[in-house]
Amino acid sequence: MTINESAPSLTASATERREFVKNAGATLAALSVLSVAGNAAFAASPTKAQSTSDGADNFYQSDKVSIQKVHFKNQYQMAVVGNLVTPKNLNRRAQAPAIIVGHPMGAVKEQSSMLYAQKLAEQGFVTLAIDLSFWGESYGQPRNLVAPELYSEAFSAAVDYLGTQDFIDRNRIGVLGICGSGGFAISAAKIDPRMKAIATVSMYDMGAVTRNGLKHSVTLEQRKALLVKAAEQRYREFATGKGEFLNYLPVKPTADTDPVTREFWEFYRTPRGIAIPKGRTLELTQNRMLSSEVRFMNFYPFNDIETIAPRPLLFIAGDQAHSKEFSEEAYRLAAEPKELAWVAGAGHVDLYDRITLIPWDKLTKFFTQHLAA
């Protein structure tokens, strides 16, 4: 079948999420090689989380905000879909500040972004949690394609949308990027001065990690071997018309699963954070094709990061995060005003949804100060 680009948001029930986890062992083989034509990664709008251990509440639902689905086009005439979150007491006769929220790489807006969007809207901001192109409800074929330029473009398209709304002050638009979206937001901000304040949480530089691995653990020879493998895979995909997905996350971890993979698994493959479409057994968040994944090797979001100044930058990361090197590097290269804030005891994924660890006051203070009228 072909993927319907105008497919609506599909809702996964708590029962379906539990059934996914329960039946995970039986569906392991389905993750190995998947056809683009037969598997779409549509975003879900799950009900309240089933797992809130240690303060995790990815599916937080605020009674103080209103949520509206919005569609707008990027410069490539592809529809970007987002959730516009507004305080219920918003005065629409005035012009409010707004914040664009980008989800982790390989995720959808219902994973982490909507938690941040609602919490910040509770503080008086209008927020817009977007699905990056090729992910969730945003358009783009094939699904889950790695296209960093288009990911960054989605942020600028979101500014286009917000800046043309009567109740938004186009001179007070900020950006918050979580994980990989931190790098995409920075990439966008370098060439889009309409983004007045840029914050990142648990940032990943997807270019650096693809080229070099964590802590520069990948050799040049290994990098070249990966490029050869990806190039050969393009022949197969061209000949068959089917994309071959990388199995980034197991349906179930084993005793040999490394700590970083397990950390992501505990969010993306359990009721804590899984977002799956109704009626399907598998949500393909976090699965990408190697043939497009290697595009990240040409992605350098921190080059010229100093040119964002005098617009402010805030980098937030856990002091125990495996990804802390990327926030450190961005901070080192950026010009003032800049701030690097460590969250004591927090790992990378902890800041996706653990509401007792996320420094809400710091984010609120940053955007209040730098998006002031």
Secondary structure, DSSP 8 states (H G I E B T S, - for coil): ----TT---B---HHHHHHHHHTGGGGGGGGTS--GGG-----B---S-S--GGGB-TT---SSEEEEEEEEE-TTS-EEEEEEEEETT--TTS-EEEEEEE--TT--TTTTHHHHHHHHHTTT-EEEEE--TTSTTS--SSTT---HHHHHHHHHHHHHHHHTSTTEEEEEEEEEEETTHHHHHHHHHHH-TTEEEEEEES---HHHHHHH-GGG-S-HHHHHHHHHHHHHHHHHHHHHS---B---S-SS--TT--HHHHHHHHHHTSTTT----TT-S---TT--BHHHHGGGGG--TTTTGGGGTTS-EEEEEETT-TTHHHHHHHHHHS-SSEEEEEETT--TTHHHHBTTTS-HHHHHHHHHHHT--
